[in-house]
Amino acid sequence: MNPPVADACGGMRNAEIIKFRNFAPLAYSAVVTLATKAGCLLLLCLILPAEAKPPRPAPAAVCDESEYFFGAAPNTEIISHDFVLLNEGLSPLYISSVRTDCGCVLARLANDTLAPGESVALNVKFDLKRRSGQQMRRIIVESNDPDQPRFVLALVGEALAPLEIAPDRIYWGNIHTAAAVEKSCEIRFSEGDESYINSVLSPDPSFAAELISIKPRRVYKVAVRTVPPLRPGKFETNVRIETDHPRFKTIEIPMQGRVVGYIYAIPDEINVESKDGRPVSRTVLVYSGVKTRFNIVRVDPPAPEIEASIRKMALGQGYRIDLRNINPSRELDGKTLVITTDCGQMPMISVPLKVSP
């Protein structure tokens, strides 16, 4: 472009003015006419910004502390923290979901609707029980914030394990009344937290517990054995361990399982419930408690209208009994399904029915 040339009146040539007016395509221009002292007109081109659009009313979810570091804590503690959520938008914020990535973390929100400028505390509890090493758990918050419909909070820290129990509970499964079996677990005290185990005890006379020292004050083995004959039925009990540790004076290891006979049924009670009062169907599985072959000779339902079909299962030593047309009347409550087998030690088993009101 040639440099603009001023005329006698101090103005600019028209060609140059036209070029000047087309200078800013992203804005609009205005031409202003001014009178000079010499009586001439001076055309000025002003570049004005485009008119700004007003902000659209919308919610805006904000949390100034998206990550909480709880440091190093013993794995016997529960970490509790409040994240403060704020609505910095111009319309109500609706929090539709708060989820965690682990069952060990519980999140509780007092209010799921926030007016503009309102805040709420999101309380989070992290159970460190039986955990060790570096920990990170996420909390996912979903809302109607158009710019950030999903954001993530985090709990970060380290769980210190002065005591490790592996496994931390003993599952016996289905054990026969005459079975003499053994299960065990190992207890490890961490370095700097060494302790003696003084005693182990099973409060249930069906089990006996023995302490075996592998490395004194550091590593122990607890062996648990059945003491037959065992009482049939489900059981939940524990092994109690006494130590000289200042924080773990008493340790309880949970145990659970089921004592069965030569033949047993699952479930051991048939629950009959119907919301609309219509007939229902139920299934009963029959197994050998000593893993031997047997045959079902007959099945006698507690009412003549109940239909029973028997099918041998391809896997395992067992049968499937399908019961149909069970009328959920109170008259059936307490009556039994009788199963006859060719097992000499247990030729007959009975499964009671329970009718829920």
BAFI-7413 format. One line per field, with one value per residue: residue in three letters; residue number from 1; x, y, z of N, C-alpha, C in turn. Coordinates in steps of 0.05 Angstrom, whole numbers, m for minus. Example, Ala and Ser with C-alpha at 12.3 -4.5 7.8 and 13.67 -1.06 7.14 Angstrom:
# residues 2
r <- c(Ala Ser);
k <- c(1 2);
n_x <- c(264 257);
n_y <- c(m114 m45);
n_z <- c(156 142);
ca_x <- c(246 273);
ca_y <- c(m90 m21);
ca_z <- c(156 143);
c_x <- c(264 258);
c_y <- c(m66 1);
c_z <- c(156 157);
This chain:
# residues 357
r <- c(Met Asn Pro Pro Val Ala Asp Ala Cys Gly Gly Met Arg Asn Ala Glu Ile Ile Lys Phe Arg Asn Phe Ala Pro Leu Ala Tyr Ser Ala Val Val Thr Leu Ala Thr Lys Ala Gly Cys Leu Leu Leu Leu Cys Leu Ile Leu Pro Ala Glu Ala Lys Pro Pro Arg Pro Ala Pro Ala Ala Val Cys Asp Glu Ser Glu Tyr Phe Phe Gly Ala Ala Pro Asn Thr Glu Ile Ile Ser His Asp Phe Val Leu Leu Asn Glu Gly Leu Ser Pro Leu Tyr Ile Ser Ser Val Arg Thr Asp Cys Gly Cys Val Leu Ala Arg Leu Ala Asn Asp Thr Leu Ala Pro Gly Glu Ser Val Ala Leu Asn Val Lys Phe Asp Leu Lys Arg Arg Ser Gly Gln Gln Met Arg Arg Ile Ile Val Glu Ser Asn Asp Pro Asp Gln Pro Arg Phe Val Leu Ala Leu Val Gly Glu Ala Leu Ala Pro Leu Glu Ile Ala Pro Asp Arg Ile Tyr Trp Gly Asn Ile His Thr Ala Ala Ala Val Glu Lys Ser Cys Glu Ile Arg Phe Ser Glu Gly Asp Glu Ser Tyr Ile Asn Ser Val Leu Ser Pro Asp Pro Ser Phe Ala Ala Glu Leu Ile Ser Ile Lys Pro Arg Arg Val Tyr Lys Val Ala Val Arg Thr Val Pro Pro Leu Arg Pro Gly Lys Phe Glu Thr Asn Val Arg Ile Glu Thr Asp His Pro Arg Phe Lys Thr Ile Glu Ile Pro Met Gln Gly Arg Val Val Gly Tyr Ile Tyr Ala Ile Pro Asp Glu Ile Asn Val Glu Ser Lys Asp Gly Arg Pro Val Ser Arg Thr Val Leu Val Tyr Ser Gly Val Lys Thr Arg Phe Asn Ile Val Arg Val Asp Pro Pro Ala Pro Glu Ile Glu Ala Ser Ile Arg Lys Met Ala Leu Gly Gln Gly Tyr Arg Ile Asp Leu Arg Asn Ile Asn Pro Ser Arg Glu Leu Asp Gly Lys Thr Leu Val Ile Thr Thr Asp Cys Gly Gln Met Pro Met Ile Ser Val Pro Leu Lys Val Ser Pro);
k <- c(1 2 3 4 5 6 7 8 9 10 11 12 13 14 15 16 17 18 19 20 21 22 23 24 25 26 27 28 29 30 31 32 33 34 35 36 37 38 39 40 41 42 43 44 45 46 47 48 49 50 51 52 53 54 55 56 57 58 59 60 61 62 63 64 65 66 67 68 69 70 71 72 73 74 75 76 77 78 79 80 81 82 83 84 85 86 87 88 89 90 91 92 93 94 95 96 97 98 99 100 101 102 103 104 105 106 107 108 109 110 111 112 113 114 115 116 117 118 119 120 121 122 123 124 125 126 127 128 129 130 131 132 133 134 135 136 137 138 139 140 141 142 143 144 145 146 147 148 149 150 151 152 153 154 155 156 157 158 159 160 161 162 163 164 165 166 167 168 169 170 171 172 173 174 175 176 177 178 179 180 181 182 183 184 185 186 187 188 189 190 191 192 193 194 195 196 197 198 199 200 201 202 203 204 205 206 207 208 209 210 211 212 213 214 215 216 217 218 219 220 221 222 223 224 225 226 227 228 229 230 231 232 233 234 235 236 237 238 239 240 241 242 243 244 245 246 247 248 249 250 251 252 253 254 255 256 257 258 259 260 261 262 263 264 265 266 267 268 269 270 271 272 273 274 275 276 277 278 279 280 281 282 283 284 285 286 287 288 289 290 291 292 293 294 295 296 297 298 299 300 301 302 303 304 305 306 307 308 309 310 311 312 313 314 315 316 317 318 319 320 321 322 323 324 325 326 327 328 329 330 331 332 333 334 335 336 337 338 339 340 341 342 343 344 345 346 347 348 349 350 351 352 353 354 355 356 357);
n_x <- c(17 10 37 m9 m29 m30 m77 m89 m123 m111 m133 m147 m137 m191 m186 m149 m178 m219 m190 m173 m221 m234 m203 m208 m235 m260 m288 m334 m337 m336 m349 m329 m344 m308 m301 m250 m204 m192 m238 m248 m271 m257 m249 m254 m236 m262 m246 m287 m303 m337 m404 m411 m439 m488 m475 m496 m545 m524 m508 m449 m403 m358 m299 m252 m213 m192 m164 m146 m96 m81 m36 7 m23 m44 m68 m113 m148 m202 m207 m232 m263 m284 m304 m316 m367 m385 m432 m419 m447 m502 m551 m591 m554 m555 m539 m530 m508 m463 m407 m362 m298 m289 m312 m294 m297 m341 m388 m424 m474 m504 m541 m569 m582 m562 m569 m551 m488 m490 m464 m442 m425 m388 m383 m333 m313 m259 m242 m187 m177 m140 m108 m49 10 16 m42 m98 m160 m219 m271 m329 m365 m426 m464 m509 m477 m459 m408 m374 m395 m380 m336 m276 m257 m205 m176 m115 m58 m20 m24 m7 16 20 7 m6 m52 m61 m97 m147 m194 m228 m254 m295 m329 m371 m372 m367 m402 m370 m319 m249 m212 m165 m148 m110 m78 m34 4 34 79 100 165 195 148 145 117 93 53 8 m32 m79 m148 m206 m272 m314 m330 m327 m282 m210 m154 m86 m22 34 100 137 175 197 162 154 132 78 40 m27 m61 m122 m166 m218 m263 m292 m352 m387 m435 m493 m510 m508 m452 m422 m366 m306 m234 m198 m145 m93 m47 15 17 11 m33 m62 m87 m125 m142 m188 m204 m249 m292 m329 m379 m409 m438 m451 m492 m489 m520 m543 m582 m589 m624 m625 m673 m735 m756 m817 m848 m892 m911 m958 m990 m993 m978 m912 m845 m792 m723 m684 m622 m587 m536 m479 m449 m401 m378 m394 m428 m498 m569 m632 m691 m745 m788 m827 m872 m900 m953 m1008 m1015 m966 m915 m860 m797 m741 m672 m609 m547 m495 m444 m409 m430 m491 m562 m615 m674 m734 m786 m853 m913 m924 m965 m969 m991 m1010 m1017 m978 m933 m879 m886 m856 m810 m799 m745 m725 m671 m621 m581 m549 m532 m560 m619 m662 m681 m705 m733 m753 m809 m817 m864 m869 m901);
n_y <- c(m24 45 100 141 205 270 322 391 408 377 327 259 221 193 140 118 121 85 37 36 30 m23 m53 m86 m146 m176 m144 m89 m27 44 106 169 237 295 363 407 458 486 485 441 374 318 250 197 130 86 30 m14 m59 m123 m134 m162 m225 m238 m278 m346 m370 m420 m478 m487 m530 m533 m551 m534 m566 m619 m664 m703 m712 m758 m774 m818 m872 m919 m984 m996 m956 m910 m866 m801 m749 m684 m661 m599 m578 m530 m486 m445 m424 m394 m417 m470 m525 m593 m651 m713 m762 m797 m834 m887 m919 m965 m1012 m1002 m949 m900 m853 m794 m749 m690 m657 m655 m615 m552 m483 m424 m402 m431 m482 m549 m602 m659 m718 m766 m831 m874 m939 m967 m1019 m1078 m1064 m1044 m1005 m957 m918 m901 m875 m863 m815 m805 m753 m734 m687 m634 m596 m563 m555 m587 m643 m688 m699 m716 m734 m747 m792 m797 m832 m869 m934 m963 m1025 m1055 m1105 m1166 m1212 m1272 m1322 m1271 m1290 m1353 m1399 m1455 m1482 m1535 m1585 m1652 m1685 m1722 m1708 m1698 m1647 m1595 m1526 m1466 m1403 m1347 m1303 m1241 m1196 m1129 m1101 m1070 m1070 m1116 m1171 m1216 m1274 m1295 m1333 m1378 m1391 m1429 m1414 m1447 m1514 m1550 m1542 m1540 m1501 m1487 m1459 m1443 m1425 m1392 m1353 m1324 m1270 m1246 m1278 m1322 m1383 m1404 m1461 m1493 m1544 m1591 m1620 m1677 m1714 m1667 m1614 m1613 m1563 m1492 m1450 m1396 m1372 m1359 m1352 m1336 m1294 m1278 m1226 m1190 m1141 m1069 m1046 m1087 m1125 m1166 m1209 m1229 m1280 m1291 m1347 m1389 m1434 m1496 m1552 m1616 m1675 m1744 m1739 m1678 m1617 m1558 m1499 m1504 m1492 m1477 m1419 m1389 m1341 m1293 m1236 m1222 m1264 m1306 m1374 m1401 m1419 m1463 m1484 m1540 m1565 m1626 m1659 m1703 m1711 m1737 m1743 m1786 m1830 m1830 m1844 m1812 m1835 m1821 m1764 m1728 m1679 m1627 m1616 m1637 m1609 m1590 m1594 m1637 m1644 m1684 m1680 m1704 m1675 m1654 m1641 m1656 m1694 m1698 m1676 m1641 m1612 m1589 m1550 m1535 m1494 m1478 m1460 m1401 m1406 m1399 m1448 m1481 m1468 m1490 m1543 m1600 m1618 m1681 m1722 m1782 m1828 m1875 m1880 m1913 m1895 m1848 m1848 m1814 m1746 m1684 m1622 m1562 m1517 m1447 m1399 m1334 m1277);
n_z <- c(0 m17 20 57 30 50 37 19 57 100 100 78 18 m20 m38 m3 44 36 34 87 115 105 138 185 189 228 261 267 230 237 206 219 213 216 228 208 229 184 155 126 114 153 148 192 209 253 290 319 372 365 386 450 469 518 578 579 623 668 708 749 771 824 858 903 925 897 907 963 1009 1056 1082 1119 1150 1201 1183 1211 1216 1198 1147 1144 1108 1085 1024 994 954 906 875 825 784 746 750 780 807 795 826 802 811 855 858 878 869 896 944 995 1004 1026 1007 1024 1011 1032 1007 943 908 888 896 858 879 926 972 989 1033 1017 1046 1057 1071 1082 1090 1118 1132 1135 1092 1056 1040 984 971 931 919 881 874 838 812 784 747 725 702 645 623 652 663 690 742 779 844 893 941 972 997 1046 1072 1131 1153 1209 1223 1190 1164 1134 1102 1116 1136 1148 1105 1106 1073 1051 1097 1119 1173 1198 1183 1188 1183 1164 1167 1157 1176 1168 1209 1209 1239 1228 1215 1270 1297 1326 1361 1413 1407 1453 1462 1429 1414 1404 1410 1396 1407 1365 1338 1340 1358 1342 1357 1320 1320 1274 1263 1318 1349 1300 1256 1253 1253 1250 1262 1248 1267 1253 1301 1302 1323 1281 1289 1249 1199 1184 1203 1239 1266 1304 1311 1367 1384 1428 1442 1457 1435 1434 1407 1386 1423 1425 1373 1324 1281 1231 1218 1175 1148 1129 1159 1136 1122 1098 1053 1027 1020 979 975 1048 1067 1038 1013 1005 970 944 912 886 899 864 839 849 828 849 861 880 900 905 939 950 1013 1021 973 940 894 885 881 869 891 899 902 946 946 990 979 937 888 874 827 812 783 766 754 734 748 704 720 778 836 839 841 809 829 806 826 814 809 862 911 947 1003 1072 1095 1077 1105 1143 1128 1094 1041 1020 1006 978 977 951 987 1037 1088 1093 1077 1070 1065 1090 1070 1095 1084 1080 1086 1068 1097);
ca_x <- c(0 25 31 m29 m19 m48 m83 m85 m140 m103 m149 m135 m150 m213 m177 m136 m198 m233 m173 m173 m246 m235 m180 m214 m258 m272 m303 m347 m324 m354 m336 m337 m337 m301 m294 m224 m203 m191 m264 m249 m281 m238 m262 m239 m246 m259 m250 m302 m306 m364 m420 m409 m464 m491 m470 m519 m548 m518 m494 m420 m394 m330 m287 m225 m195 m200 m148 m140 m74 m84 m11 11 m41 m46 m90 m136 m163 m220 m201 m257 m256 m305 m300 m337 m376 m397 m444 m412 m462 m524 m576 m588 m537 m567 m519 m546 m495 m437 m398 m334 m287 m283 m331 m282 m301 m369 m392 m450 m480 m528 m561 m561 m590 m549 m575 m527 m473 m493 m444 m450 m402 m389 m367 m322 m299 m242 m234 m161 m174 m125 m94 m21 23 4 m71 m112 m188 m232 m300 m338 m389 m439 m483 m519 m458 m454 m379 m360 m416 m368 m309 m266 m242 m188 m163 m88 m42 m7 m35 14 6 36 m1 m18 m64 m67 m120 m158 m217 m226 m279 m294 m346 m388 m356 m383 m403 m348 m294 m227 m197 m149 m142 m91 m72 m7 3 61 82 120 190 191 123 145 101 89 26 7 m50 m101 m170 m231 m295 m331 m317 m324 m256 m187 m134 m58 m4 60 118 156 197 186 155 150 115 65 20 m49 m74 m148 m175 m245 m265 m317 m373 m395 m464 m502 m521 m489 m439 m405 m351 m280 m211 m189 m116 m84 m20 24 18 m5 m58 m76 m87 m142 m147 m207 m205 m275 m294 m356 m382 m434 m434 m472 m492 m481 m535 m553 m597 m585 m622 m635 m701 m747 m771 m839 m858 m904 m923 m985 m1005 m993 m960 m884 m828 m767 m704 m669 m600 m581 m509 m467 m430 m376 m370 m399 m451 m524 m592 m657 m712 m772 m792 m854 m879 m918 m981 m1011 m1014 m939 m902 m831 m782 m714 m652 m582 m529 m472 m419 m412 m447 m515 m586 m630 m703 m749 m813 m870 m940 m925 m985 m958 m1011 m999 m1020 m953 m912 m870 m887 m830 m806 m785 m729 m716 m648 m612 m558 m554 m528 m580 m639 m683 m676 m729 m728 m777 m818 m824 m881 m867 m927);
ca_y <- c(0 70 115 161 231 291 343 417 411 359 302 236 214 175 112 109 118 60 15 37 20 m52 m64 m105 m162 m189 m124 m71 m1 67 129 194 261 317 389 417 487 498 483 416 351 296 224 179 103 75 1 m20 m88 m134 m133 m187 m238 m242 m306 m363 m381 m448 m484 m492 m545 m526 m561 m524 m587 m643 m687 m700 m729 m763 m781 m846 m879 m948 m997 m1001 m931 m902 m838 m786 m722 m670 m645 m579 m573 m503 m479 m418 m417 m376 m432 m491 m548 m618 m673 m737 m787 m797 m862 m892 m941 m987 m1015 m993 m920 m892 m824 m785 m721 m681 m644 m659 m592 m528 m458 m408 m392 m450 m503 m572 m620 m687 m732 m790 m848 m894 m959 m978 m1045 m1099 m1053 m1036 m992 m933 m921 m880 m882 m841 m809 m793 m736 m727 m665 m621 m575 m569 m555 m608 m660 m710 m693 m737 m728 m770 m795 m808 m834 m895 m951 m977 m1050 m1067 m1133 m1177 m1238 m1284 m1306 m1257 m1306 m1381 m1411 m1484 m1494 m1556 m1606 m1673 m1686 m1739 m1700 m1688 m1630 m1573 m1502 m1449 m1376 m1337 m1276 m1228 m1169 m1115 m1094 m1048 m1074 m1144 m1178 m1244 m1284 m1310 m1357 m1380 m1406 m1430 m1416 m1468 m1539 m1566 m1535 m1536 m1483 m1491 m1438 m1452 m1403 m1395 m1334 m1311 m1242 m1236 m1295 m1344 m1398 m1414 m1484 m1499 m1571 m1598 m1641 m1691 m1708 m1639 m1609 m1605 m1537 m1470 m1439 m1373 m1371 m1345 m1360 m1313 m1294 m1258 m1217 m1168 m1116 m1048 m1039 m1112 m1143 m1189 m1211 m1249 m1289 m1303 m1373 m1396 m1457 m1511 m1580 m1631 m1704 m1759 m1726 m1652 m1601 m1529 m1489 m1522 m1483 m1466 m1394 m1385 m1314 m1283 m1210 m1221 m1288 m1327 m1396 m1396 m1443 m1462 m1505 m1551 m1581 m1647 m1669 m1722 m1698 m1751 m1744 m1812 m1831 m1839 m1839 m1803 m1855 m1809 m1737 m1724 m1651 m1625 m1612 m1652 m1593 m1582 m1612 m1640 m1658 m1691 m1682 m1708 m1655 m1665 m1637 m1662 m1717 m1686 m1675 m1616 m1617 m1565 m1550 m1515 m1491 m1476 m1439 m1390 m1404 m1403 m1476 m1495 m1459 m1510 m1569 m1608 m1633 m1706 m1734 m1809 m1835 m1902 m1879 m1929 m1880 m1826 m1854 m1794 m1719 m1667 m1594 m1548 m1494 m1423 m1381 m1306 m1263);
ca_z <- c(0 m16 44 52 24 60 18 30 81 122 99 64 m7 m17 m42 22 64 30 44 116 125 102 151 207 181 251 276 248 230 235 195 233 198 234 215 216 231 157 143 110 128 157 153 209 210 280 292 344 377 361 411 465 476 547 585 581 650 670 733 747 795 831 883 904 934 882 917 992 1017 1084 1094 1126 1172 1206 1169 1229 1217 1177 1139 1139 1098 1072 1001 992 927 904 849 817 760 748 752 800 801 804 827 796 820 869 858 886 853 914 966 1020 1007 1028 1003 1031 1003 1047 990 915 892 898 883 852 903 949 974 1005 1040 1009 1066 1046 1090 1069 1110 1111 1145 1120 1068 1061 1017 972 966 917 913 867 877 813 816 759 751 701 693 616 616 667 674 707 752 796 868 899 967 967 1021 1050 1094 1145 1162 1230 1226 1166 1168 1107 1095 1139 1146 1140 1093 1107 1053 1061 1109 1130 1202 1209 1170 1204 1164 1176 1152 1172 1167 1177 1221 1207 1250 1212 1229 1288 1311 1334 1385 1419 1410 1478 1462 1409 1426 1389 1428 1387 1412 1341 1326 1358 1346 1351 1350 1310 1317 1252 1270 1342 1349 1273 1239 1267 1238 1267 1249 1260 1259 1262 1322 1297 1303 1280 1289 1222 1196 1179 1227 1238 1291 1301 1327 1383 1388 1447 1437 1475 1419 1448 1393 1378 1445 1417 1344 1318 1253 1227 1204 1168 1131 1133 1165 1122 1126 1074 1032 1036 1000 978 1002 1069 1072 1014 1019 986 972 919 917 876 907 843 844 843 824 864 853 902 891 925 936 969 1031 1021 945 928 876 896 864 881 885 898 914 955 953 1013 970 913 864 868 808 817 762 776 733 744 738 689 736 807 845 850 826 809 832 800 837 801 818 891 920 972 1024 1099 1101 1070 1123 1162 1117 1084 1017 1028 984 984 961 956 1004 1061 1112 1095 1056 1067 1075 1089 1066 1103 1069 1096 1070 1078 1097);
c_x <- c(18 18 10 m17 m39 m53 m81 m102 m133 m118 m133 m150 m170 m204 m165 m157 m213 m216 m173 m198 m248 m214 m186 m238 m272 m287 m318 m335 m344 m338 m347 m327 m332 m295 m268 m226 m203 m217 m267 m261 m260 m253 m244 m252 m241 m264 m263 m305 m334 m379 m419 m436 m466 m487 m496 m522 m543 m505 m464 m410 m364 m323 m258 m204 m203 m185 m141 m119 m75 m58 m8 m6 m41 m70 m112 m155 m183 m215 m227 m249 m281 m295 m322 m342 m391 m409 m438 m427 m485 m551 m571 m570 m550 m546 m534 m534 m468 m429 m369 m324 m280 m304 m320 m286 m331 m370 m420 m453 m505 m549 m551 m570 m578 m558 m550 m514 m474 m472 m455 m425 m407 m371 m359 m307 m285 m233 m208 m156 m161 m113 m66 m10 8 m25 m81 m140 m202 m262 m309 m364 m400 m462 m492 m502 m452 m425 m364 m381 m405 m340 m302 m251 m226 m179 m136 m73 m29 m19 m12 2 24 30 m14 m28 m72 m73 m132 m184 m215 m253 m276 m310 m365 m371 m375 m382 m380 m321 m274 m209 m184 m146 m124 m89 m46 m10 32 60 104 144 186 165 122 130 99 59 25 m10 m69 m123 m193 m254 m315 m318 m314 m297 m235 m166 m106 m40 23 78 138 180 187 185 151 129 104 45 m1 m62 m100 m158 m204 m243 m291 m326 m382 m425 m473 m513 m499 m477 m423 m392 m325 m259 m201 m160 m109 m55 m11 28 1 m31 m74 m75 m102 m147 m167 m207 m232 m273 m324 m357 m408 m427 m458 m470 m483 m495 m545 m565 m589 m609 m632 m663 m711 m764 m792 m851 m869 m919 m951 m1002 m1006 m974 m932 m870 m802 m749 m688 m647 m593 m553 m501 m447 m403 m366 m372 m425 m476 m545 m616 m678 m739 m771 m821 m859 m899 m947 m984 m1009 m986 m926 m872 m818 m753 m695 m624 m564 m504 m447 m425 m431 m472 m539 m599 m660 m717 m778 m830 m898 m942 m943 m975 m979 m998 m1001 m994 m930 m905 m872 m861 m832 m789 m771 m718 m693 m641 m587 m564 m551 m548 m601 m660 m674 m701 m720 m753 m783 m825 m839 m880 m894 m929);
c_y <- c(25 85 136 189 252 312 370 422 393 333 280 232 192 146 101 105 92 36 13 25 m10 m66 m86 m121 m174 m170 m107 m43 21 90 154 218 283 341 399 447 501 496 459 394 330 271 206 151 92 45 m5 m50 m97 m135 m160 m198 m242 m271 m321 m373 m411 m453 m489 m505 m540 m539 m552 m545 m613 m668 m682 m721 m733 m772 m810 m852 m909 m959 m1007 m977 m928 m872 m825 m758 m711 m654 m625 m573 m547 m500 m450 m409 m398 m390 m456 m514 m573 m640 m699 m762 m781 m826 m863 m916 m965 m988 m1006 m963 m915 m862 m816 m755 m712 m670 m647 m636 m567 m504 m443 m397 m411 m471 m525 m588 m648 m703 m759 m805 m871 m914 m972 m1006 m1065 m1090 m1044 m1023 m967 m938 m897 m889 m858 m839 m794 m779 m729 m707 m655 m598 m581 m570 m578 m627 m683 m701 m713 m724 m752 m768 m809 m810 m862 m908 m967 m1002 m1062 m1097 m1142 m1206 m1249 m1314 m1293 m1269 m1334 m1391 m1441 m1497 m1514 m1579 m1627 m1674 m1702 m1731 m1689 m1673 m1607 m1550 m1484 m1421 m1367 m1309 m1265 m1200 m1155 m1108 m1069 m1050 m1103 m1148 m1208 m1250 m1302 m1335 m1355 m1398 m1406 m1433 m1437 m1495 m1557 m1561 m1532 m1520 m1488 m1469 m1450 m1428 m1408 m1377 m1318 m1281 m1230 m1252 m1318 m1357 m1408 m1437 m1490 m1526 m1575 m1620 m1655 m1707 m1678 m1636 m1600 m1577 m1516 m1460 m1414 m1370 m1357 m1359 m1335 m1316 m1271 m1252 m1197 m1142 m1095 m1042 m1064 m1132 m1169 m1187 m1234 m1255 m1303 m1329 m1378 m1420 m1471 m1540 m1596 m1661 m1718 m1748 m1699 m1636 m1572 m1517 m1509 m1513 m1470 m1442 m1390 m1358 m1305 m1257 m1208 m1245 m1310 m1350 m1390 m1422 m1440 m1486 m1514 m1568 m1601 m1658 m1690 m1708 m1712 m1757 m1773 m1811 m1841 m1833 m1829 m1822 m1841 m1781 m1734 m1695 m1650 m1620 m1625 m1636 m1585 m1603 m1613 m1655 m1661 m1693 m1685 m1687 m1667 m1662 m1641 m1685 m1706 m1686 m1648 m1623 m1590 m1568 m1528 m1516 m1493 m1453 m1427 m1385 m1410 m1432 m1492 m1489 m1481 m1539 m1575 m1622 m1657 m1718 m1761 m1817 m1865 m1902 m1893 m1913 m1857 m1830 m1833 m1767 m1703 m1637 m1579 m1524 m1471 m1404 m1353 m1293 m1242);
c_z <- c(0 9 38 48 34 39 33 55 104 121 85 38 m3 m19 m16 44 61 40 74 128 123 118 171 200 205 268 257 251 229 224 208 218 217 217 226 218 204 142 126 128 130 164 169 209 238 279 319 348 372 387 425 472 506 554 589 610 651 697 728 773 799 857 884 911 920 892 947 998 1047 1098 1098 1151 1176 1192 1187 1230 1194 1171 1132 1130 1084 1048 998 963 926 876 843 792 766 749 771 789 813 803 824 807 834 871 867 871 871 936 993 1024 1006 1025 1009 1026 1017 1029 961 897 904 882 876 877 927 948 991 1010 1031 1028 1055 1068 1076 1091 1102 1121 1126 1094 1075 1036 1007 965 950 910 901 874 853 819 789 765 724 692 664 609 630 679 692 716 774 820 876 928 962 993 1022 1075 1106 1158 1183 1233 1200 1173 1141 1110 1120 1150 1135 1130 1093 1084 1065 1071 1122 1160 1214 1198 1190 1184 1178 1157 1170 1161 1180 1187 1221 1220 1234 1229 1245 1304 1321 1360 1388 1417 1434 1477 1438 1420 1406 1409 1420 1391 1388 1327 1347 1344 1358 1340 1343 1306 1295 1256 1294 1340 1321 1257 1254 1248 1258 1251 1264 1249 1269 1283 1318 1321 1305 1279 1261 1222 1190 1205 1220 1265 1286 1317 1341 1390 1407 1443 1458 1460 1432 1434 1386 1400 1439 1387 1340 1288 1248 1212 1198 1149 1138 1138 1153 1129 1100 1050 1043 1013 1002 962 1023 1078 1047 1022 997 990 945 925 908 882 886 850 835 838 840 855 878 890 913 919 956 986 1032 993 933 912 892 876 881 872 882 911 920 963 976 1005 943 887 856 850 813 794 772 752 745 731 725 705 765 812 857 831 829 810 827 810 824 813 849 899 946 994 1051 1108 1095 1089 1143 1151 1102 1057 1025 1003 993 966 966 973 1030 1086 1115 1073 1051 1079 1072 1087 1073 1084 1088 1078 1083 1076 1075);
